[in-house]
Amino acid sequence: MQLEIPSRTYLKAFVMAGIAYLVIKLAPVILLLFISLLIGITLSSMERFLIRKGWKKSIADSTLILGLIGILGIFMFYVIPQALGQMEDLFHNLPRLKTDIIQLAPEVLQENVKNLFQASPDSLQRIWNQLGSFANETLNSLFEFAVMIVASIYMLLHGNHAYEWILAFFDEKIRIRIDKTAREIIPIVEAYIIGQATTSTLAAIWVFTAAMILDIPAPLTLAVLAAVFDILPGIGFILNVSTAGLLALTVSTQTAITMVICLMVYSALENYVLIPHIYGNRMKLSPLVVLLSLIVSGSIAGIPGMIAILPIVAAYGPIERNWLKNREGFQETVEIHQKNQELNHE
């Protein structure tokens, strides 16, 4: 038996391998552009809202662009320098902070804390180094945030033309299905971006205000970290409590307890009041799906991956309904998924 492989097959395999190589190499850029697309979709929604209120398109676009540039300027010229300065002071004072934590720990736990440090003298240093690396990575990624803002502005101004240009490659039936899916996904993206921006901002304000009132070191750094941690459901609360609680413990045990209580109050307020009101029923994701998605995306692409993964996962519902429901063998699966989704969010 003789097996012959056409030259076109070799060519296709070579092209696919080349595309896969480019995707892997350009993965950070692709992820950056994807987040820019999410922001651009949200800006387009805000633009349509302003136009419905009687604004001219040029004035609405100019207002949104100036607002983005203003936010970027505040971060670049005030937040970043202040937070980095506070972080540097913290690292210089690590030995004193270690002593303060041992002395101010509750009497019941003081001996255990002391033994922990004696058994592993560098443990606190390692913790702070890890937190510092995470914080530095977060602050350094603000440069990428600037690139995303610029790309988002282009998405706002030229996104519709690019979308229509891409649609022209498909036949009419596929174009209708793609357009229907996109119209269902857009409200999900808008809900996520607006909701996440709102809750992160409120978390930062809450932590900054509490840290200032309680006289906790590096309040602005804690606020920036709180805004980032707020993106990570479940995991973010633990990181926030750990970071703010340790710094508050350098002031007093009572301050640490008060700070933890403040964070717990905000977490309850966000989970049971803000999120249902802001997101509504558009982001229908189970906690298990959210946790697994964050773990996988974070291990692969870090914080940008965690930001991008939730709207992707939430968009699966419209994709399933529009592309799989009528396929043989998938009808029952889609119906079961929809029923389970309704039961989980009653």
Secondary structure per residue as TSV (DSSP state, phi and psi in degrees):
chain	resnum	aa	ss	phi	psi
A	1	M	-	360.0	134.5
A	2	Q	-	-115.0	128.5
A	3	L	-	-105.4	120.0
A	4	E	-	-114.0	128.3
A	5	I	-	-109.8	119.7
A	6	P	-	-61.6	152.7
A	7	S	H	-63.6	-29.2
A	8	R	H	-63.2	-33.5
A	9	T	H	-65.1	-42.6
A	10	Y	H	-61.1	-41.6
A	11	L	H	-64.0	-43.7
A	12	K	H	-62.5	-43.1
A	13	A	H	-62.2	-40.9
A	14	F	H	-64.1	-43.6
A	15	V	H	-64.3	-44.9
A	16	M	H	-63.2	-40.0
A	17	A	H	-63.8	-39.7
A	18	G	H	-64.2	-41.8
A	19	I	H	-64.2	-44.1
A	20	A	H	-60.7	-40.8
A	21	Y	H	-63.2	-43.5
A	22	L	H	-65.0	-40.2
A	23	V	H	-62.4	-42.9
A	24	I	H	-64.8	-44.0
A	25	K	H	-67.2	-37.1
A	26	L	T	-97.0	12.8
A	27	A	H	-54.8	-45.6
A	28	P	H	-61.0	-39.9
A	29	V	H	-68.1	-41.4
A	30	I	H	-61.9	-42.1
A	31	L	H	-64.0	-40.7
A	32	L	H	-62.0	-44.3
A	33	L	H	-67.7	-33.5
A	34	F	H	-65.6	-43.9
A	35	I	H	-64.5	-37.2
A	36	S	H	-61.6	-37.8
A	37	L	H	-62.8	-42.7
A	38	L	H	-61.0	-43.8
A	39	I	H	-66.8	-40.3
A	40	G	H	-62.5	-38.9
A	41	I	H	-62.1	-42.0
A	42	T	H	-65.9	-40.7
A	43	L	H	-63.3	-38.8
A	44	S	H	-62.9	-38.0
A	45	S	H	-63.9	-42.5
A	46	M	H	-66.1	-36.6
A	47	E	H	-61.5	-45.9
A	48	R	H	-62.9	-37.0
A	49	F	H	-62.6	-45.3
A	50	L	H	-65.8	-37.5
A	51	I	H	-65.6	-39.1
A	52	R	H	-64.0	-26.7
A	53	K	T	-82.7	2.4
A	54	G	T	103.9	2.7
A	55	W	-	-77.3	147.8
A	56	K	-	-74.6	150.9
A	57	K	H	-60.0	-41.9
A	58	S	H	-63.6	-40.5
A	59	I	H	-69.4	-40.6
A	60	A	H	-62.3	-46.4
A	61	D	H	-62.3	-43.7
A	62	S	H	-62.7	-41.1
A	63	T	H	-63.5	-44.9
A	64	L	H	-65.5	-41.5
A	65	I	H	-65.7	-44.1
A	66	L	H	-63.9	-36.9
A	67	G	H	-63.1	-43.2
A	68	L	H	-63.7	-43.5
A	69	I	H	-64.2	-37.7
A	70	G	H	-63.2	-44.6
A	71	I	H	-61.5	-44.1
A	72	L	H	-62.0	-41.7
A	73	G	H	-63.3	-41.1
A	74	I	H	-61.0	-43.7
A	75	F	I	-67.0	-44.4
A	76	M	I	-71.3	-37.0
A	77	F	I	-107.4	-7.6
A	78	Y	I	-128.0	-57.9
A	79	V	I	-63.3	-49.2
A	80	I	H	-63.0	-51.5
A	81	P	H	-59.8	-41.7
A	82	Q	H	-65.0	-45.6
A	83	A	H	-65.6	-41.6
A	84	L	H	-64.5	-37.7
A	85	G	H	-64.0	-44.0
A	86	Q	H	-64.3	-38.3
A	87	M	H	-66.1	-39.6
A	88	E	H	-63.0	-41.3
A	89	D	H	-61.8	-39.2
A	90	L	H	-61.7	-45.3
A	91	F	H	-66.2	-34.1
A	92	H	H	-69.2	-25.7
A	93	N	T	-101.7	17.6
A	94	L	H	-57.5	-45.0
A	95	P	H	-60.0	-41.8
A	96	R	H	-67.5	-39.2
A	97	L	H	-62.8	-38.6
A	98	K	H	-61.0	-45.5
A	99	T	H	-63.7	-42.1
A	100	D	H	-62.7	-40.0
A	101	I	H	-64.2	-40.8
A	102	I	H	-65.4	-43.6
A	103	Q	H	-71.8	-34.5
A	104	L	H	-95.3	-1.7
A	105	A	S	-65.3	149.8
A	106	P	-	-54.6	147.3
A	107	E	H	-57.0	-34.6
A	108	V	H	-63.8	-34.7
A	109	L	H	-102.2	-8.1
A	110	Q	H	-60.4	-43.6
A	111	E	H	-65.5	-39.7
A	112	N	H	-64.8	-41.8
A	113	V	H	-63.6	-42.0
A	114	K	H	-63.7	-43.8
A	115	N	H	-63.3	-36.6
A	116	L	H	-61.9	-44.9
A	117	F	H	-69.8	-34.4
A	118	Q	H	-69.9	-36.8
A	119	A	H	-70.6	-33.1
A	120	S	S	-138.8	83.3
A	121	P	T	-58.8	-27.1
A	122	D	T	-97.0	10.1
A	123	S	H	-63.9	-45.6
A	124	L	H	-64.6	-39.0
A	125	Q	H	-59.6	-42.7
A	126	R	H	-65.3	-40.3
A	127	I	H	-61.0	-47.6
A	128	W	H	-65.7	-36.9
A	129	N	H	-62.9	-41.0
A	130	Q	H	-64.9	-45.3
A	131	L	H	-63.5	-38.6
A	132	G	H	-66.1	-40.1
A	133	S	H	-63.2	-42.2
A	134	F	H	-64.0	-43.2
A	135	A	H	-66.0	-42.4
A	136	N	H	-63.8	-39.8
A	137	E	H	-62.0	-40.3
A	138	T	H	-64.2	-45.6
A	139	L	H	-70.3	-37.1
A	140	N	H	-67.0	-30.2
A	141	S	H	-70.2	-8.3
A	142	L	H	-66.2	-23.9
A	143	F	H	-63.9	-42.0
A	144	E	H	-64.3	-32.5
A	145	F	H	-61.1	-38.6
A	146	A	H	-63.0	-41.8
A	147	V	H	-63.0	-40.3
A	148	M	H	-63.0	-38.6
A	149	I	H	-62.6	-45.3
A	150	V	H	-62.4	-45.9
A	151	A	H	-63.5	-36.0
A	152	S	H	-65.1	-35.4
A	153	I	H	-63.9	-42.0
A	154	Y	H	-64.6	-37.5
A	155	M	H	-62.1	-40.3
A	156	L	H	-63.8	-44.4
A	157	L	H	-79.8	-33.0
A	158	H	H	-127.2	8.3
A	159	G	H	-62.3	-42.9
A	160	N	H	-62.7	-40.4
A	161	H	H	-65.4	-41.4
A	162	A	H	-64.8	-39.4
A	163	Y	H	-63.2	-45.5
A	164	E	H	-65.4	-36.0
A	165	W	H	-64.5	-41.7
A	166	I	H	-69.1	-40.2
A	167	L	H	-60.3	-29.8
A	168	A	T	-63.8	-16.4
A	169	F	T	-75.4	-14.5
A	170	F	S	-107.6	158.7
A	171	D	-	-75.3	172.7
A	172	E	H	-61.2	-43.4
A	173	K	H	-62.1	-43.6
A	174	I	H	-67.5	-38.3
A	175	R	H	-60.9	-42.2
A	176	I	H	-62.9	-42.5
A	177	R	H	-68.1	-41.2
A	178	I	H	-62.5	-44.0
A	179	D	H	-64.2	-40.7
A	180	K	H	-63.8	-42.7
A	181	T	H	-63.3	-43.5
A	182	A	H	-62.1	-39.8
A	183	R	H	-66.3	-29.0
A	184	E	H	-80.8	-30.2
A	185	I	H	-78.4	-34.7
A	186	I	H	-55.2	-46.8
A	187	P	H	-60.6	-32.0
A	188	I	H	-66.2	-45.4
A	189	V	H	-63.0	-44.6
A	190	E	H	-60.8	-45.0
A	191	A	H	-60.8	-41.4
A	192	Y	H	-68.5	-50.5
A	193	I	H	-63.9	-49.8
A	194	I	H	-64.6	-44.1
A	195	G	H	-63.4	-44.3
A	196	Q	H	-67.3	-40.8
A	197	A	H	-61.6	-40.1
A	198	T	H	-67.2	-50.3
A	199	T	H	-67.5	-36.5
A	200	S	H	-65.2	-41.0
A	201	T	H	-64.3	-44.9
A	202	L	H	-64.5	-38.3
A	203	A	H	-63.3	-43.0
A	204	A	H	-63.0	-44.4
A	205	I	H	-63.2	-43.1
A	206	W	H	-61.6	-49.0
A	207	V	H	-67.1	-41.4
A	208	F	H	-62.3	-44.9
A	209	T	H	-63.4	-45.3
A	210	A	H	-63.8	-41.7
A	211	A	H	-65.9	-37.9
A	212	M	H	-66.8	-43.8
A	213	I	H	-65.6	-40.6
A	214	L	H	-85.7	-1.3
A	215	D	T	60.0	44.7
A	216	I	-	-87.2	140.0
A	217	P	S	-61.0	151.2
A	218	A	-	54.2	56.0
A	219	P	H	-64.1	-36.6
A	220	L	H	-69.5	-38.5
A	221	T	H	-62.2	-43.5
A	222	L	H	-61.8	-37.4
A	223	A	H	-66.7	-42.8
A	224	V	H	-63.0	-44.8
A	225	L	H	-64.2	-37.6
A	226	A	H	-62.8	-39.0
A	227	A	H	-64.3	-38.6
A	228	V	H	-72.7	-44.9
A	229	F	H	-62.2	-29.6
A	230	D	T	-64.3	-20.9
A	231	I	T	-69.7	-23.0
A	232	L	S	-103.3	94.8
A	233	P	T	-59.8	137.0
A	234	G	T	78.8	-66.0
A	235	I	H	-63.4	-40.2
A	236	G	H	-61.4	-39.2
A	237	F	H	-63.0	-42.6
A	238	I	H	-63.3	-44.2
A	239	L	H	-63.9	-40.1
A	240	N	H	-64.5	-47.1
A	241	V	H	-63.8	-41.2
A	242	S	H	-62.8	-47.4
A	243	T	H	-67.9	-53.6
A	244	A	H	-66.9	-36.8
A	245	G	H	-64.9	-41.7
A	246	L	H	-63.0	-44.7
A	247	L	H	-66.9	-38.2
A	248	A	H	-66.1	-30.1
A	249	L	H	-67.1	-20.9
A	250	T	T	-71.6	-15.9
A	251	V	T	-90.0	-56.6
A	252	S	-	-171.9	163.1
A	253	T	H	-64.3	-40.8
A	254	Q	H	-62.7	-38.4
A	255	T	H	-64.6	-41.6
A	256	A	H	-62.8	-44.9
A	257	I	H	-62.7	-42.6
A	258	T	H	-62.6	-42.0
A	259	M	H	-65.4	-42.2
A	260	V	H	-63.1	-41.2
A	261	I	H	-62.7	-41.5
A	262	C	H	-59.7	-42.8
A	263	L	H	-67.2	-37.6
A	264	M	H	-66.2	-39.3
A	265	V	H	-63.6	-44.7
A	266	Y	H	-65.6	-40.2
A	267	S	H	-59.8	-43.6
A	268	A	H	-65.0	-41.4
A	269	L	H	-62.7	-42.4
A	270	E	I	-67.6	-45.1
A	271	N	I	-71.0	-35.9
A	272	Y	I	-106.0	-11.5
A	273	V	I	-122.0	-57.1
A	274	L	I	-70.1	-51.9
A	275	I	H	-62.2	-47.4
A	276	P	H	-61.1	-35.0
A	277	H	H	-74.1	-40.2
A	278	I	H	-78.9	-48.5
A	279	Y	H	-82.8	-30.6
A	280	G	T	64.2	-139.0
A	281	N	T	-103.6	15.9
A	282	R	S	-80.9	-31.4
A	283	M	S	-100.4	76.5
A	284	K	-	-88.9	87.4
A	285	L	-	-128.3	135.6
A	286	S	-	-75.9	152.3
A	287	P	H	-58.0	-36.6
A	288	L	H	-64.7	-42.5
A	289	V	H	-62.9	-41.8
A	290	V	H	-61.9	-47.6
A	291	L	H	-62.1	-49.3
A	292	L	H	-62.6	-40.4
A	293	S	H	-62.7	-42.2
A	294	L	H	-66.9	-40.8
A	295	I	H	-63.0	-47.9
A	296	V	H	-66.5	-49.1
A	297	S	H	-66.0	-36.8
A	298	G	H	-66.3	-39.1
A	299	S	H	-69.5	-27.7
A	300	I	H	-88.0	-46.6
A	301	A	H	-129.0	10.9
A	302	G	H	68.7	-151.7
A	303	I	H	-62.2	-44.1
A	304	P	H	-57.4	-37.1
A	305	G	H	-65.1	-38.7
A	306	M	H	-65.5	-35.9
A	307	I	H	-67.3	-39.4
A	308	A	H	-82.7	-23.5
A	309	I	H	-72.0	-36.9
A	310	L	H	-64.8	-45.6
A	311	P	H	-64.5	-29.2
A	312	I	H	-65.7	-46.3
A	313	V	H	-65.6	-41.2
A	314	A	H	-66.5	-26.4
A	315	A	T	-76.7	-6.9
A	316	Y	H	-63.6	-34.6
A	317	G	H	-57.1	-55.7
A	318	P	H	-59.5	-38.0
A	319	I	H	-63.7	-42.6
A	320	E	H	-63.3	-44.7
A	321	R	H	-66.4	-37.4
A	322	N	H	-90.5	-21.6
A	323	W	H	-118.2	-19.8
A	324	L	T	-114.4	-21.3
A	325	K	T	-59.7	-38.6
A	326	N	T	-92.2	2.4
A	327	R	S	-83.7	142.2
A	328	E	T	-63.2	129.8
A	329	G	T	94.5	-10.2
A	330	F	T	-109.0	-11.9
A	331	Q	H	-58.0	-48.7
A	332	E	H	-65.2	-38.7
A	333	T	H	-61.3	-45.5
A	334	V	H	-63.0	-42.5
A	335	E	H	-63.5	-42.1
A	336	I	H	-63.6	-42.9
A	337	H	H	-61.2	-42.8
A	338	Q	H	-65.3	-41.2
A	339	K	H	-64.4	-43.2
A	340	N	H	-63.1	-38.5
A	341	Q	H	-64.4	-41.7
A	342	E	H	-65.9	-40.1
A	343	L	H	-66.3	-37.8
A	344	N	H	-71.4	-18.1
A	345	H	T	-122.5	21.9
A	346	E	-	-75.6	360.0
